[in-house]
Amino acid sequence: MSTTVVVLLVLAGLSESAGRVLPLVARRPRLSPRLVAGLMVTGTVVEGTVIALWPLAAWTVADLVQPVVAPDAAPLPGTSGLAWTPALVAPLLLAAVLAFPLLGPFLHILLVAGVGAGLVGPLAAESGLGWWTTAGCIAVAGVGLAATVEVVRRLIARIIAGAREPEAIV
């Protein structure tokens, strides 16, 4: 991965993280700056990693689907032939910036779908699958990653909330 792509992924992760943390800060203005900074850094790492893993997850889904859909096609190489390029990740950064204040989630979803459509061509060329099958692989990978992160986020929130509740006196 080039330095440009890494910087773009970090910026997209930071923007997505800010979109999650700033509403919390608005509802609870007495949060310590140290806690807010920690949440931002953690969110940046998590969101940036999820974005970076999207092509690899799509490659894995395509690898699982290929024997079923196209049994006569050549097997996929063991390593991912699909990777982010600055041209592919720049629209995703724009989507993250638009989602920053959580204004315009519909436009954000459209831009993410556009970025996913941009990944379809390279994955279809590498895998030998059709356009619609490849688009399905990319959608499944994106939704799967998003759902996984959301489940983990909610689980951690429940654990933290449970740890802060006072114990009942019996």
ABEGO torsion letter per residue (X at the ends): XBAAAAAAAAAAAAAAAAAAAAAAAAABAABBAAAAAAAAAAAAAAAAAAAAAAAAAAAAAAAAAAAAABAABBBBBABBABBBBAAAAAAAAAAAAAAAAGBGAAAAAAAAAAAAAAAAAAAAAAAGBBAAAAAAAAAAAAAAAAAAAAAAAAAAAAAAAAAABBBBBX
